[in-house]
């Protein structure tokens, strides 16, 4: 086919050129965009191929089996192409955006996932808006937008999906022939957050102990390679420490209580929110089991109706710091997603030039991007 011959020639030219000639930001973005367009073409063709039945004469039981054999690709990849080809017929706006390289196959998968019998009509109505978000947002925030949209379009279905997600939780740990224990876990967002937060806290505790031990032995600040344990070993030891502390805890001791943050005024400013601080969007119903023994904090986002630290304070602290963490949730640098709890609070208008210590003049930045920002001339104002 003449079109494919032209494609072969174009790819041959690209493959033969010096990679350095394509290593600038503009070329990388353009290459990714053209790759997305080609993936869209392939998915459409694969779908048409599946419908045509041209795979059957060779004795294949299904188009997936034919693709896996003739194209030597994983069955999961073949199924994904077929699934996307089918989804294109239900998502015309997304199909057009994918064909232009403005979104990718992962965006189409996410949109197709929220399309149910109950939400199909609403999705047809709102598809253009959701695709606009797909074009403008990073992928993870876009998935969050879809999750909120799904809760509004099909509340009952969203609650059922969350219950089903929790029902899939599983952990196993078994001894191998060599005596090493091997395992795997799958936890729902809330359970996973409880476990991972404590595990990360203990891992940090062990890191501090390793660092202090190495510093005392060397008489100077150590390098990471000079610590007694590798990161993998600390993660394993942190899990053992969790079990050890659980075993030694009093049977009737007070259990830690989950903390729920009530964002007063946030919904009016930013829209619906029911989200864990580490990112996952959850339904209100999934929180009910924890409410009886939970702690609550109230963060007010309405101007002039909140408690702030002094606007002349050097550092963000207390309620002001917490409110900014809840608002931003991750490092605000466009190329970063470090959780707010592991970040610093930075003045947008620098404190040195009179910037006030307020919610409006504060933002979350990780240590790397805060240092990077301070290595350059400070901006004249917000932004």
C-alpha positions in Angstrom: 0.0 0.0 0.0 1.4 3.4 -1.0 0.6 5.0 2.3 2.5 2.4 4.3 5.4 2.7 1.9 5.6 6.4 2.6 5.4 5.6 6.3 8.2 3.1 6.0 10.4 5.7 4.2 9.7 8.4 6.8 10.5 6.1 9.7 13.7 4.9 7.9 14.8 8.5 7.7 14.1 9.2 11.3 15.8 6.0 12.4 18.9 6.9 10.4 19.3 10.3 11.7 21.5 11.3 14.7 19.4 11.1 17.9 21.0 14.4 19.0 19.2 16.1 16.1 15.9 15.1 17.8 16.9 15.8 21.4 15.5 19.3 21.8 12.2 19.8 23.7 10.2 20.7 20.7 11.2 17.6 18.8 10.5 15.3 21.7 7.0 16.7 22.1 6.4 16.4 18.4 7.7 12.8 18.3 5.4 11.8 21.2 2.5 13.5 19.5 3.1 11.7 16.2 3.5 8.4 18.0 0.1 9.0 19.7 -1.5 9.7 16.2 0.0 6.5 14.8 -1.3 4.5 17.8 -4.7 5.8 17.1 -4.5 4.8 13.5 -3.3 1.3 14.5 -6.2 0.9 17.0 -8.7 1.9 14.4 -7.2 -0.5 11.8 -7.0 -3.4 14.4 -10.7 -2.8 15.2 -11.7 -2.9 11.6 -9.5 -6.1 11.1 -11.3 -7.7 14.0 -14.7 -6.9 12.6 -13.8 -8.1 9.1 -13.0 -11.6 10.3 -9.8 -11.7 8.2 -8.0 -13.4 11.1 -10.2 -16.5 11.0 -9.1 -18.3 7.8 -5.7 -19.0 9.4 -7.4 -20.9 12.2 -7.0 -18.3 14.9 -9.8 -18.5 17.6 -9.9 -14.8 18.0 -8.3 -11.6 16.7 -6.3 -11.4 19.9 -4.8 -14.8 19.3 -3.9 -13.8 15.7 -2.3 -10.6 16.8 -0.3 -12.3 19.6 1.0 -14.9 17.1 1.6 -13.0 13.9 2.7 -9.8 15.5 4.6 -11.5 18.4 3.0 -9.2 20.9 1.7 -9.8 24.4 -2.0 -10.7 24.5 -2.6 -7.8 26.9 -1.3 -5.4 24.3 -3.5 -7.0 21.6 -6.5 -6.7 23.9 -5.7 -3.1 24.6 -5.6 -2.2 20.9 -8.9 -3.9 20.3 -10.5 -2.3 23.4 -9.3 1.1 22.3 -10.6 0.5 18.8 -14.1 -0.3 20.2 -14.0 2.7 22.5 -13.3 5.1 19.7 -16.8 4.6 18.4 -18.3 5.8 21.7 -16.0 8.7 22.2 -15.9 10.8 19.1 -14.4 13.9 20.7 -11.6 11.8 22.3 -11.1 10.0 19.1 -10.6 13.2 17.2 -8.1 14.5 19.9 -6.2 11.2 19.8 -6.0 11.3 16.0 -4.4 14.8 16.3 -2.0 13.6 19.0 -3.5 16.0 21.6 -4.1 13.1 24.0 -2.8 9.5 24.2 -4.2 6.0 24.5 -4.1 6.1 28.3 -6.5 9.1 28.2 -8.9 7.1 26.0 -8.6 4.1 28.4 -9.5 6.4 31.4 -12.5 7.9 29.6 -13.7 4.5 28.5 -13.5 3.2 32.1 -15.9 5.8 33.4 -18.4 5.1 30.6 -21.1 2.8 32.1 -24.7 2.2 31.2 -25.7 4.7 33.9 -23.2 7.4 32.8 -23.2 7.0 29.0 -25.7 9.9 28.4 -23.8 12.2 30.8 -20.5 11.3 29.2 -21.9 12.2 25.7 -22.9 15.5 27.1 -19.6 16.3 29.0 -17.1 14.6 26.7 -15.8 17.8 25.2 -15.2 19.3 28.6 -13.4 16.2 29.9 -11.2 16.0 26.8 -10.3 19.6 27.3 -9.1 18.7 30.8 -7.1 15.8 29.2 -5.3 18.3 26.9 -4.5 20.7 29.7 -3.7 18.6 32.8 -1.0 16.2 33.7 -2.3 12.6 33.5 -2.7 11.9 37.3 -4.8 15.1 37.9 -6.9 14.3 34.9 -7.7 10.9 36.3 -8.8 12.6 39.5 -11.1 14.9 37.5 -12.6 11.8 35.9 -13.1 10.2 39.3 -15.0 13.2 40.6 -17.0 13.3 37.4 -17.9 9.7 37.8 -19.1 10.2 41.3 -21.4 13.0 40.2 -22.7 11.2 37.0 -23.3 7.9 38.7 -23.2 8.2 42.5 -24.5 4.7 43.2 -22.1 3.1 40.7 -19.2 5.0 42.1 -19.9 3.7 45.7 -20.3 0.2 44.3 -17.0 0.4 42.5 -15.3 1.6 45.6 -16.7 -1.3 47.6 -15.6 -3.7 44.9 -12.2 -2.2 44.9 -11.9 -2.7 48.7 -13.2 -6.3 48.3 -10.2 -7.0 46.1 -7.7 -6.4 48.9 -5.3 -9.2 49.4 -2.0 -9.9 51.1 0.1 -13.1 51.0 3.5 -13.9 52.4 4.9 -17.4 51.9 8.3 -19.1 52.4 10.2 -20.2 49.4 12.2 -23.4 49.1 15.3 -21.4 50.1 13.6 -20.1 53.2 13.3 -16.6 52.0 9.8 -15.1 52.4 8.1 -13.8 49.2 4.9 -11.8 49.1 2.6 -9.3 47.4 -0.1 -7.0 48.6 -3.1 -5.2 47.1 -4.9 -2.7 49.3 -7.7 -0.2 48.7 -6.7 3.5 48.9 -7.6 4.0 52.5 -6.1 0.8 53.9 -3.0 1.3 51.6 -2.6 4.9 52.9 -2.7 3.7 56.5 -0.1 1.0 55.9 2.2 2.9 53.6 2.2 6.1 55.8 3.3 4.1 58.9 5.8 2.1 56.8 7.3 5.2 55.4 7.5 6.8 58.8 9.4 3.9 60.2 11.7 3.8 57.1 12.5 7.4 57.7 13.2 6.6 61.4 15.6 3.9 60.4 17.3 6.2 57.9 17.9 8.8 60.5 19.4 6.1 62.8 21.7 4.8 60.0 22.8 8.4 59.2 23.6 9.2 62.8 25.5 5.9 63.2 27.6 6.5 60.0 28.3 10.2 61.0 29.5 9.2 64.4 31.8 6.5 62.9 33.2 8.6 60.1 33.4 12.0 61.9 31.8 13.7 59.0 28.5 13.8 57.0 28.3 10.4 55.3 27.5 9.5 51.7 24.4 7.3 51.0 26.6 4.4 50.0 28.3 4.6 53.4 25.2 3.8 55.4 24.8 0.4 57.0 21.7 -0.5 55.1 20.5 -0.1 51.5 17.1 1.5 50.9 15.7 -2.0 50.1 17.0 -3.3 53.4 15.5 -0.4 55.3 12.2 -1.0 53.7 12.3 -4.6 54.7 13.4 -3.8 58.3 10.7 -1.2 58.6 8.1 -3.8 57.8 9.6 -6.1 60.5 9.6 -3.2 62.9 5.9 -2.7 62.2 5.2 -6.3 63.1 7.4 -6.1 66.2 5.7 -3.0 67.6 2.3 -4.5 66.8 3.2 -7.6 68.8 4.5 -5.6 71.8 1.6 -3.1 71.9 -0.9 -3.5 74.8 -3.9 -5.5 73.8 -6.3 -2.8 75.0 -4.0 0.1 74.1 -5.4 3.1 72.4 -5.5 2.7 68.6 -4.3 5.6 66.4 -7.2 7.5 65.0 -7.5 8.6 61.3 -7.4 12.3 60.6 -10.1 13.8 58.4 -9.6 17.3 57.1 -12.7 19.5 56.6 -11.9 22.2 54.0 -14.3 25.0 54.6 -14.8 27.2 51.6 -12.6 25.0 49.4 -15.4 23.4 47.5 -16.8 26.8 46.5 -13.4 27.8 45.2 -12.1 24.6 43.7 -15.0 22.2 43.2 -16.0 18.9 44.9 -13.3 17.2 46.8 -13.2 13.8 48.5 -9.6 12.8 48.2 -6.8 11.4 50.3 -3.8 13.6 50.9 -1.6 11.2 48.9 -3.8 11.5 45.8 -6.4 8.8 45.4 -10.0 10.0 45.0 -12.5 8.1 47.1 -16.2 8.1 47.6 -17.8 9.6 50.7 -19.3 6.2 51.6 -15.8 4.6 51.8 -15.0 6.8 54.8 -18.0 5.9 56.9 -16.4 3.0 58.6 -13.7 5.3 60.0 -15.7 8.2 61.2 -16.7 7.0 64.6 -13.1 6.9 65.9 -11.6 9.7 63.7 -10.1 13.0 64.5 -11.2 16.1 62.5 -9.4 19.3 61.6 -11.0 22.3 60.0 -9.1 24.3 57.4 -10.8 27.6 56.3 -10.2 28.9 52.8 -12.6 31.9 52.9 -10.7 35.2 53.3 -11.0 37.0 56.6 -12.7 34.0 58.3 -9.7 32.0 59.4 -6.8 32.0 61.9 -3.4 32.8 60.4 0.1 33.1 61.7 1.4 36.6 61.7 1.8 37.9 58.2 5.3 39.1 59.2 6.3 35.7 60.5 9.4 34.3 58.7 8.1 30.7 58.4 4.8 29.1 57.6 3.5 27.1 60.6 0.4 25.9 62.4 -2.9 26.3 60.7 -1.6 28.4 57.8 1.0 25.8 56.8 -1.6 22.9 57.1 -4.1 24.8 55.0 -1.6 25.3 52.2 -0.6 21.6 52.3 -4.3 20.6 52.0 -4.9 23.1 49.2 -1.9 22.2 47.0 -1.4 18.5 48.1 1.8 18.2 46.0 4.8 20.2 45.0 3.4 23.0 42.7 6.3 22.9 40.3 4.8 21.7 36.9 7.4 18.8 36.7 6.9 17.4 40.2 4.4 15.5 42.3 6.1 15.0 45.6 3.4 14.8 48.4 3.0 18.0 50.4 3.9 16.3 53.7 7.4 15.8 52.3 7.7 19.4 51.0 8.4 22.9 52.2 6.2 26.0 52.1 7.6 28.7 50.0 6.7 32.4 49.7 5.5 33.3 46.2 6.5 36.9 46.7 9.8 36.4 48.6 9.8 37.2 52.3 13.0 39.2 51.7 11.1 41.7 49.5 8.1 42.0 51.8 6.1 39.0 50.8 3.5 38.2 53.6 3.2 34.9 55.3 -0.4 34.1 54.2 -2.2 31.3 52.5 -2.5 33.4 49.3 1.3 34.0 49.2 2.3 30.5 50.1 2.8 27.4 48.0 4.1 23.9 48.4 7.6 23.2 46.9 9.7 20.2 47.4 13.3 20.8 48.7 14.8 20.4 45.2 12.5 22.9 43.5 12.6 25.3 46.4 16.5 25.3 46.2 16.3 25.6 42.4 14.0 28.6 42.6 16.3 30.3 45.1 19.3 29.8 42.8 17.7 32.1 40.3 16.7 35.8 40.5 13.4 35.8 42.5 10.2 36.7 40.5 8.8 40.2 40.8 5.4 38.9 41.9 3.1 35.8 42.0 3.5 33.2 39.3 
